[in-house]
Amino acid sequence: MAARKRVAVVGVGTMGSQAAWRLAARGAEVVGFDRFAPGHDRSAAGGETRIFRSAHFEDSRYVPLLKHADALWERLQQETGRELRRLTGCLLMGPVEHHQMATVLQSIAEHDLDHEVLEAEALAKRFPQYLLEDGDAAVLDRRAGFIRPELTVQTAARRAEQLGARIHRYTPVREIIPVGGGVEVSTDSGSERFDAVVVTVGPWVNDLLPGLPWEVDIRRLVSVWYVPTTDAWFGEERPAFIRTAPTHCYGLPSPDGVSVKIGLSRDLHRPAGDPNALDRVVQPEELEIFTELLRRHLPDLHPDPIRLSVYMEGYTESSRPLVGPLPGAGNENVILLAGFSGHGFKLSPAFGDIAADLALDGHTDQPIDFMTTLGRTAA
Ligand SMILES: Cc1cc2nc3c(=O)[nH]c(=O)nc-3n(C[C@H](O)[C@H](O)[C@H](O)COP(=O)(O)OP(=O)(O)OC[C@H]3O[C@@H](n4cnc5c(N)ncnc54)[C@H](O)[C@@H]3O)c2cc1C
């Protein structure tokens, strides 16, 4: 019988908690480290909701991975008895000729996804809270909805612990050093040796691994909660939405049934600066773009926000994540997952499974070759 592998998971956030679950489920001896505690909201996983969707507008090659993630979402819910995800649908809206609307329609056609195309009149009747512009299209992705991020991270980490993982909380990792077929992980209280390490430190990637050959641009994301003035948002159907243009934005009716959360996309976020000193204060002028968005497309939301929160996320130039062992001789047991570019949460159980494949087997059968390949060689 092969010896049980010892694997460290550095950063037990979105990806790390899922990696810990998948590794522990496959019999590895897992030790997690987080600078805070699983489920905290000081990084990329706060704000109560994340969108899950099946139709991908960035690249239809993500759809098979989304299907794999979908099955694992169901499994994690079954194993833990927690409702981590609710399928309420997601409306995708934007100019019909916009490339992201084209990619959505391509995803749907190629993978036979459950959807409805809504004409302007039908949309206005069924979802009067949205204003379309001339030339806009609207597609309802039916296998979509929202995920509860903090609950998910905590639940996946606890499930990993039930399966035997140990997690060191409030224990930042200072250094990762490959040593003769293994890896040494150092914290303020000493060093431990592992067969492999999965590095999932999100916005701290440039701090822990300076000099990476790929840039991960850390941005500061503002989420804003508004209260609707009618009950249109909280009827029987409560889909999330994404609008591709002119201002790329998204929103979700909150599970509390009171407010709607609105966020913007990549180019509209400021650099985060030092992740240890994130500016969590939102200045009034930062709200101007939101107010204009409400006026133009979401007139039912009262423009005085009831809550403002700030998070962080790492973006790569291509918006495709970095997944694989670090390049260079001796680094094959240092598996990095970073740069999820604003769309990693829905896929996180699949990435956790891929991390487990790479740490335990050295390769994965999941279709990730279109992502930034790091030191990975074709299986
Ligand atoms: C506001 C916002 C909205 C989003 N909306 C969506 C959405 O609707 N749908 C979607 O799919 N995706 C969405 N995303 C993207 C998604 O949330 C991210 O891609 C994902 O959470 C990134 O996960 P991560 O594991 O890389 O980072 P994180 O979840 O931040 O995890 C990193 C962890 O590493 C820990 N850490 C850092 N440094 C160290 C160290 N040295 N030692 C030990 N631990 C360390 C941190 O404490 C943290 O727990 C959104 C992101 C944001 C910010």
The ligand as a Tripos MOL2 file, in Angstrom:
@<TRIPOS>MOLECULE
LIG
   53    58     1     0     0
SMALL
NO_CHARGES

@<TRIPOS>ATOM
      1 C1        -16.9150   41.2790   -4.0690 C.3       1 LIG1
      2 C2        -16.6590   40.0150   -4.8390 C.ar      1 LIG1
      3 C3        -17.6940   39.4480   -5.5650 C.ar      1 LIG1
      4 C4        -17.4720   38.2460   -6.2640 C.ar      1 LIG1
      5 N1        -18.5170   37.6640   -6.9260 N.ar      1 LIG1
      6 C5        -18.3580   36.4160   -7.4400 C.ar      1 LIG1
      7 C6        -19.4900   35.7170   -7.9510 C.ar      1 LIG1
      8 O1        -20.6180   36.2180   -7.9340 O.2       1 LIG1
      9 N2        -19.2830   34.4620   -8.4450 N.ar      1 LIG1
     10 C7        -18.0570   33.8850   -8.4660 C.ar      1 LIG1
     11 O2        -17.9320   32.7500   -8.9440 O.2       1 LIG1
     12 N3        -16.9610   34.5280   -7.9790 N.ar      1 LIG1
     13 C8        -17.0980   35.7700   -7.4600 C.ar      1 LIG1
     14 N4        -16.0250   36.4260   -6.9270 N.ar      1 LIG1
     15 C9        -14.7050   35.7960   -6.9960 C.3       1 LIG1
     16 C10       -14.4520   34.7980   -5.8840 C.3       1 LIG1
     17 O3        -15.0350   35.2140   -4.6740 O.3       1 LIG1
     18 C11       -12.9380   34.6340   -5.7770 C.3       1 LIG1
     19 O4        -12.4360   34.2400   -7.0320 O.3       1 LIG1
     20 C12       -12.5310   33.6200   -4.7300 C.3       1 LIG1
     21 O5        -13.1600   33.8980   -3.4970 O.3       1 LIG1
     22 C13       -11.0030   33.6350   -4.5670 C.3       1 LIG1
     23 O6        -10.6570   32.6240   -3.6550 O.3       1 LIG1
     24 P1         -9.1840   32.4690   -3.0760 P.3       1 LIG1
     25 O7         -9.1720   31.1910   -2.3570 O.co2     1 LIG1
     26 O8         -8.1990   32.7290   -4.1600 O.co2     1 LIG1
     27 O9         -9.0060   33.6760   -2.0260 O.3       1 LIG1
     28 P2         -9.6020   33.8380   -0.5450 P.3       1 LIG1
     29 O10       -10.9660   33.2810   -0.4390 O.co2     1 LIG1
     30 O11        -9.3950   35.2500   -0.1860 O.co2     1 LIG1
     31 O12        -8.6650   32.9170    0.3500 O.3       1 LIG1
     32 C14        -7.3300   33.2470    0.6360 C.3       1 LIG1
     33 C15        -7.0590   32.8010    2.0730 C.3       1 LIG1
     34 O13        -5.6500   32.7920    2.2950 O.3       1 LIG1
     35 C16        -5.4170   33.2570    3.6190 C.3       1 LIG1
     36 N5         -4.0150   33.6880    3.6630 N.ar      1 LIG1
     37 C17        -3.4480   34.7110    3.0040 C.ar      1 LIG1
     38 N6         -2.1250   34.7590    3.2250 N.ar      1 LIG1
     39 C18        -1.8240   33.7170    4.0280 C.ar      1 LIG1
     40 C19        -0.6250   33.2090    4.6020 C.ar      1 LIG1
     41 N7          0.5640   33.7830    4.3480 N.pl3     1 LIG1
     42 N8         -0.7000   32.1290    5.4110 N.ar      1 LIG1
     43 C20        -1.8850   31.5260    5.6760 C.ar      1 LIG1
     44 N9         -3.0620   31.9750    5.1530 N.ar      1 LIG1
     45 C21        -3.0340   33.0400    4.3340 C.ar      1 LIG1
     46 C22        -6.4480   34.3530    3.8190 C.3       1 LIG1
     47 O14        -6.6830   34.6250    5.1840 O.3       1 LIG1
     48 C23        -7.6530   33.7330    3.1130 C.3       1 LIG1
     49 O15        -8.4460   32.9790    4.0250 O.3       1 LIG1
     50 C24       -16.1960   37.6420   -6.2420 C.ar      1 LIG1
     51 C25       -15.1470   38.2370   -5.5330 C.ar      1 LIG1
     52 C26       -15.3760   39.4080   -4.8080 C.ar      1 LIG1
     53 C27       -14.2510   39.9950   -4.0160 C.3       1 LIG1
@<TRIPOS>BOND
     1     1     2 1
     2     2     3 ar
     3     2    52 ar
     4     3     4 ar
     5     4     5 ar
     6     4    50 ar
     7     5     6 ar
     8     6     7 ar
     9     6    13 1
    10     7     8 2
    11     7     9 ar
    12     9    10 ar
    13    10    11 2
    14    10    12 ar
    15    12    13 ar
    16    13    14 ar
    17    14    15 1
    18    14    50 ar
    19    15    16 1
    20    16    17 1
    21    16    18 1
    22    18    19 1
    23    18    20 1
    24    20    21 1
    25    20    22 1
    26    22    23 1
    27    23    24 1
    28    24    25 2
    29    24    26 1
    30    24    27 1
    31    27    28 1
    32    28    29 2
    33    28    30 1
    34    28    31 1
    35    31    32 1
    36    32    33 1
    37    33    34 1
    38    33    48 1
    39    34    35 1
    40    35    36 1
    41    35    46 1
    42    36    37 ar
    43    36    45 ar
    44    37    38 ar
    45    38    39 ar
    46    39    40 ar
    47    39    45 ar
    48    40    41 1
    49    40    42 ar
    50    42    43 ar
    51    43    44 ar
    52    44    45 ar
    53    46    47 1
    54    46    48 1
    55    48    49 1
    56    50    51 ar
    57    51    52 ar
    58    52    53 1
@<TRIPOS>SUBSTRUCTURE
     1 LIG1         1 GROUP 0 **** ****
